[in-house]
Each structure stands twice: as structure tokens, then as C-alpha cells.
Amino acid sequence: MAPPIAVRTDFDGTALRRLARSSKDADQTRRLLALATIYDGGSRSDAARVGGVTLQIVRDWVLRFNASGPEGLLTRKAPGRQTALNEAQRRALADRVMEAPIPSVHGVVRWRLKDLAQWLHEEFGVTVHFGTVSRELRAMGFRRLSARPQHHAQSEEALADFKKNFAACVASIKRKLPPETPLEIWWQDEARVGQKTKITRRWALRGTRPRAPQDQRTKSAYIFGAICPARGVGAALVLPRCNIQAMQWHLDEIARNVAPGAHALLICDQAGWHMTEKLTVPGNLTIVPLPPRAPELNPVENVWQFLRENWLSNRIFKSYDEIVDICCHAWRQFLDQPWKIMSIGYRQWAHEW
């Protein structure tokens, strides 16, 4: 039998009961009342009955109380199983994932879980299942996402310079306008919508592969769309072709939607029908071209993704007229959500100057 253990002498039964009344931890309250029974002259068996536990557990409580006082009787979270990777290894894994593999060196064009597990073994001598690698990556915020196409000749410096110098560009345009003229930022782009629709992700049972209708016919139309995130408004036309005349009609439509007395900076890419001198640009618009091969700077690209995911994909268009009708319906639905226009279109570098 284990020798008896005396409780510490700097507390008494009254003090423990007072602490029990103020405790927010129900288990700590029960333990304090059990030990108060001992201070009041009760036996270990009496304390065990008050606590609803065995004698050995009462002994463990006394040891915890003697070592740490009332805090030692708080409910402690179990430490759980030790993680497979330490912090240094997690940071190294994150850095590895952020670096795209080199096909000629690593033999793959994207990192697979088993590749990362093999790298951890070679680099740190840590042997883990690829499921463990998946959990570690998810805990660090990584997900398997669809990659956005990027032109091989895109200049990162040009993108950075455009954002850095945008405020100066706005200031130079404002100097040419009458004083106190309100300035609006508009974004413009166009998207082709045809009978060959895209298939989007959808919720389904794990282990199944959901099906969606898809047409192989080729009739199509073009949505010319523009948004002003600051006001939560937009202007669009659905047209059969993408050319200079279509762009002219769209410029006129945008100009009609600019706030009275305001001037709009219309930011768009450098497509030929955007930059041609054959366009008659309305007086309340100034076209600002984006850097070459930089579609990710234009939030209207995200608008097209939103429209496709919610209204334009996973369906069959019977005719060109139906394409036009559904495109118009989708855009009107989008305009009915000005907060969505603001959320998708806001860019800090473009709207805080």
C-alpha cells in the first residue's frame, strides 16, 4: 500500500469551498470540494464519495494540488499523439509546395502527395504516409485548386509597375479635367458564351462522379461587360460578334451609365478593338490599357467565372436566341447584387489613391 500523503498546509476547507463557488470549471469544483472534506477531517473514502471517484484518483488530486495549488485541479487537455512533423519540417514542406517542380529534375509537373512524402524521407529521414502529408498541408491552409492559365511571356515587373504607378496615372488624368470632377473606375472585358458550355464543380457523394449535360454545337454570343465596383453598378451588351463596332456600342452604353457630371477611367486589355483609333471614345471616358498578357489584373475576369458557375454552365442552349436570353438574365441577376459587384471588383491598389 502506498504511504499516506499530507495535503499542503497553506489552505483549509473554508478556503477551498470559497474557491469552488467561484470556479467556472465543474470538474475543478468537484475536486476542490473533495479535498475540502479531507481538510475538515474526513477520510480519503469520504473524499472519494464526494468526488465520485476511486481512492487512487483522490491521491492523484492531492499530488496535483500540492504541486500547483487550485490551478493544478483544473481540467487539462490531453496532450494527444505527438505530431509527425515539427515546426521546422512544416515550414520546409510549405516552402517546397510553393516551389513548382522542374520536370527535368523532379520528373513530375505537379507535386503529388507521395512525392512530398518521399522528399520528407530524403530530406529529414521522416517516414510518413501520404495521408499524413495531406492533413499537414490542409492544416497549413493548402488546398488542391484549379490553376489559372498564365502566359509564358508575362512580365511580373510590368504588373507590379502598373499597380505601383496607377495612382500617378489617375492624378495625371484628373489634372486634365475640370476641378472637382468626380472620377470613377470602370473595368471592361468580354466573354464568349456558346453551346459548348463548361462543366463546373458540384457537391456529390464521395466516391461518385456527378454528370452534367454538355453540347457539342458551336453557336455562340459575346457578353461585353463593364463594372464600377465603387458604385456597385455595371453595363453590358450581348452581341453576335466581337469587333470594333461592338466595342463602340459598348463604350456608348458605359458612358450612359457613368454618374452625371463624373468622368470614368475605363480599364481594359490591349485587344485590337479596344485600342484602335477608329473608336469614338465618349467625352466622359478615358481608356487606360492594362499591361500585355495580364488578365488577372482585371476583375471582370472573375465576374465571368461567377456568371458561369451560377447561371451559364452545365446546361444546353437550344438556339442563339436562347444564349442571348440566358446571358441577359445572368447579367441582370448579377446587377441585382451590387454588394457582389463591389466584392468581386474591388482592388485596393486601384481604388485607394
Secondary structure as GFF3:
##gff-version 3
##sequence-region A 1 353
A	DSSP	alpha_helix	13	22	.	.	.	ID=ss1
A	DSSP	alpha_helix	26	39	.	.	.	ID=ss2
A	DSSP	alpha_helix	44	51	.	.	.	ID=ss3
A	DSSP	alpha_helix	55	68	.	.	.	ID=ss4
A	DSSP	three_ten_helix	69	73	.	.	.	ID=ss5
A	DSSP	alpha_helix	87	98	.	.	.	ID=ss6
A	DSSP	alpha_helix	103	106	.	.	.	ID=ss7
A	DSSP	alpha_helix	113	124	.	.	.	ID=ss8
A	DSSP	alpha_helix	130	139	.	.	.	ID=ss9
A	DSSP	alpha_helix	156	164	.	.	.	ID=ss10
A	DSSP	alpha_helix	166	175	.	.	.	ID=ss11
A	DSSP	beta_strand	183	194	.	.	.	ID=ss12
A	DSSP	beta_strand	220	228	.	.	.	ID=ss13
A	DSSP	beta_strand	233	239	.	.	.	ID=ss14
A	DSSP	alpha_helix	244	257	.	.	.	ID=ss15
A	DSSP	beta_strand	263	268	.	.	.	ID=ss16
A	DSSP	alpha_helix	272	275	.	.	.	ID=ss17
A	DSSP	beta_strand	285	289	.	.	.	ID=ss18
A	DSSP	three_ten_helix	295	297	.	.	.	ID=ss19
A	DSSP	alpha_helix	300	307	.	.	.	ID=ss20
A	DSSP	pi_helix	308	312	.	.	.	ID=ss21
A	DSSP	alpha_helix	320	335	.	.	.	ID=ss22
A	DSSP	alpha_helix	338	345	.	.	.	ID=ss23
A	DSSP	alpha_helix	348	351	.	.	.	ID=ss24
###
